[in-house]
C-alpha cells in the first residue's frame, strides 16, 4: 500500500542571484512520519525547509498539500496555522516565558483559561514550568530552545518543521531533546527535520532524504537505520555529510 504523502514538491527551482540553490524534480513528505533532510553545508536543506513550511514563496515550481496545489500568491493563513517551526536560533518576544509559549493560542483567540492550562501542561513536559514568569531574554540557550519547542507544540500542529534544533545547544540540552522529543510528538503529527545529529536520525527517522548541491541524491525509508546504506553511490563519505 502506498504511503500517504501530505506535502509534495514538483519541479522546484530556487535561484539567488546567479546561483541555483535548489533544483528538485519531485519530493514528498510522508504523513505521520519523521522525515529527515540531511546534507552538507550549502546543500540546500534550510532552503527546502523554508519552502515546505511556506516561509519562502520566492521559487519556481509547485507545492501540493494533500494533493491540492497551493497558490503561493494567496495568504494561506489557515494552512500556515496547521504548521509550526522550531528554528535553529529561536526568536523569543519581549515578555516572559508564559507569554512566548501562549502567543500562538492568543492569536487564535483561544479562551484564557484553556491557554493557562495548556501552557502549564507543555511547560511541565519540557521541565520549564519554573521559568514561566521569567523574562525570555534572560534564558540560557537550552531554556530558549525548550521555550521555542513548547511554543511550536502548543497548537498541536499537523506538521512540525525542525531546523537544526540542537546545533547551538550544550550536551545536556541535546541529550534532553533527543531523549524526549519523540514523546512530545503525537502519532498524528508529521515531522520534517533538518539535522546533522546521528543520534536523532538513528532514534527517529522513518524517511531520510540526502541533498547535495541543491539536488536530491537519494531518499530511503528505513526501519533500522544503517549509515553504510548511504555510502554506496555517493561521492562524499557520509561522515562528511552528517
C-alpha positions in Angstrom: 0.0 0.0 0.0 1.4 3.4 -1.0 2.2 5.6 2.0 0.3 8.9 2.3 2.0 12.0 1.1 1.0 15.1 3.0 3.2 17.6 1.0 4.7 17.2 -2.4 7.1 19.5 -4.4 7.3 19.3 -8.1 9.8 21.0 -10.5 11.1 23.3 -7.8 13.8 25.8 -8.6 15.2 28.3 -6.2 17.6 30.9 -7.5 19.6 33.5 -5.5 21.4 36.0 -7.8 23.1 33.9 -10.4 23.2 30.7 -8.3 20.7 27.9 -8.4 20.1 27.0 -4.7 17.6 24.2 -5.4 16.7 22.1 -8.4 14.3 19.4 -7.3 12.1 17.4 -9.7 10.0 15.7 -7.0 9.9 15.4 -3.3 7.3 14.1 -0.9 6.8 14.4 2.9 5.2 11.2 4.3 2.2 11.8 6.6 2.6 10.9 10.3 6.3 10.1 9.9 9.6 11.5 10.8 11.0 12.9 7.5 14.7 13.8 7.8 16.6 16.0 5.4 20.4 15.7 5.5 23.3 17.1 3.6 26.5 19.1 3.8 26.7 22.8 4.4 25.3 24.7 1.5 23.4 21.7 0.2 20.0 23.5 0.3 18.5 21.9 3.4 17.2 25.0 5.0 16.1 26.5 1.7 14.0 23.4 1.1 12.5 23.5 4.6 11.6 27.2 4.2 9.6 26.4 1.0 7.9 23.4 2.6 6.7 25.5 5.6 5.6 28.4 3.4 8.1 30.9 4.8 9.7 31.3 1.4 7.5 31.7 -1.6 10.1 33.1 -4.0 10.6 30.0 -6.1 9.6 28.4 -9.3 7.5 25.2 -9.3 4.6 23.7 -7.5 3.8 22.8 -3.9 0.9 20.5 -3.0 -0.8 19.9 0.3 -2.9 16.6 0.4 -3.0 16.6 -3.4 -4.2 20.2 -3.7 -1.9 22.7 -5.3 -1.1 25.6 -3.1 -1.5 29.1 -4.6 1.5 30.9 -3.3 0.0 34.3 -4.3 -2.6 33.8 -1.5 -2.1 34.4 2.2 -2.8 30.7 3.1 -3.3 31.7 6.7 -5.5 28.7 7.5 -2.9 26.3 6.2 0.0 28.1 7.8 -1.7 27.7 11.2 -1.5 23.9 10.7 2.3 24.2 10.6 4.8 25.0 13.4 8.5 25.6 13.1 11.4 25.1 15.6 14.3 27.2 14.3 18.0 26.7 15.0 18.2 30.2 16.5 14.8 30.6 18.2 13.4 34.1 18.3 11.7 35.0 21.5 9.5 38.0 22.0 9.7 40.6 24.8 7.9 39.4 27.9 8.1 36.3 30.0 8.2 32.7 29.0 4.5 32.2 29.6 3.7 35.0 27.1 6.0 33.5 24.5 4.5 30.0 24.8 0.9 31.3 24.9 1.2 33.7 21.9 0.1 31.3 19.1 -3.1 30.5 21.1 -3.8 34.1 21.8 -3.6 34.8 18.1 -6.2 32.1 17.6 -8.5 33.7 20.2 -8.4 30.7 22.5 -10.1 31.1 25.9 -7.7 32.3 28.5 -8.5 29.5 31.0 -7.6 26.9 28.3 -4.5 28.9 27.4 -3.4 28.8 31.1 -4.0 25.0 31.2 -2.2 24.2 28.0 0.8 26.4 28.8 1.3 24.8 32.2 1.0 21.3 30.7 3.5 21.8 27.9 5.9 23.6 30.2 5.8 20.8 32.7 6.6 18.2 29.9 9.6 20.3 28.9 10.7 20.9 32.5 10.5 24.7 32.3 7.4 25.2 34.5 9.6 27.1 37.0 10.5 29.6 34.2 7.1 30.8 33.2 7.4 34.1 34.9 11.0 34.7 33.9 11.9 37.2 31.1 12.6 35.3 27.9 15.7 37.4 27.3 17.4 36.0 30.5 17.2 32.4 29.5 20.1 30.1 28.6 20.4 28.6 25.2 18.8 25.3 26.3 16.0 27.1 28.0 15.4 29.3 25.0 15.1 26.3 22.8 12.8 24.5 25.2 10.6 27.6 25.2 10.6 27.6 21.4 9.7 23.9 21.3 6.8 24.5 23.7 5.5 27.4 21.6 5.7 25.2 18.4 3.9 22.3 20.0 1.2 24.1 22.0 -1.0 24.4 18.9 -0.8 20.7 18.2 0.3 21.3 14.6 -0.4 18.9 11.8 3.1 19.3 10.5 6.1 20.3 12.7 9.2 21.6 10.9 12.6 21.5 12.8 15.7 23.2 11.5 18.9 22.0 13.2 17.3 22.4 16.7 20.2 21.2 18.6 23.1 22.8 16.8 23.8 25.6 19.3 22.9 23.6 22.5 25.1 22.2 25.2 25.4 18.5 25.5 22.9 18.2 28.4 20.3 20.1 26.4 21.0 17.9 23.3 20.5 14.8 25.3 17.2 16.1 26.7 16.0 16.9 23.2 17.0 13.5 21.8 15.5 11.5 24.6 12.2 13.5 25.0 11.4 14.7 21.5 9.7 11.6 20.3 7.4 11.6 23.4 6.4 15.2 22.8 5.2 14.5 19.2 1.9 12.8 18.8 1.2 9.9 16.4 -1.0 12.1 14.3 1.8 14.7 13.7 4.1 14.8 10.7 7.6 15.9 11.4 10.2 17.3 8.9 13.6 17.6 10.4 16.9 19.1 9.1 19.6 17.6 11.2 23.3 16.6 11.4 22.8 14.6 14.6 23.3 10.9 14.0 21.6 10.1 17.3 18.4 11.9 16.2 18.4 10.1 12.9 19.0 6.7 14.4 16.3 7.1 17.0 13.6 8.9 15.0 14.0 8.6 11.2 11.3 6.9 9.0 12.4 8.6 5.7 15.7 10.2 5.0 16.5 12.5 2.0 20.0 13.4 1.1 20.6 16.7 -0.6 23.8 17.7 -2.4 24.3 21.0 -4.3 20.5 21.6 -4.2 19.6 18.3 -5.7 18.1 15.1 -4.1 20.7 12.4 -4.3 18.7 9.7 -2.6 15.6 9.1 -0.4 15.4 6.0 1.7 12.8 4.6 4.1 14.5 2.7 6.9 13.2 0.7 9.7 16.7 0.0 11.1 19.0 2.9 10.3 22.3 1.9 8.7 24.7 4.7 7.7 26.5 2.4 5.4 23.5 2.3 3.1 24.2 5.9 2.3 27.8 5.2 1.3 27.2 3.5 -2.0 27.0 5.7 -5.0 27.6 9.0 -3.1 30.8 10.8 -3.8 31.3 12.3 -0.3 31.6 9.9 2.6 28.6 10.0 4.9 30.9 11.1 7.8 31.4 14.4 5.9 27.7 14.8 5.2 26.1 14.1 8.6 
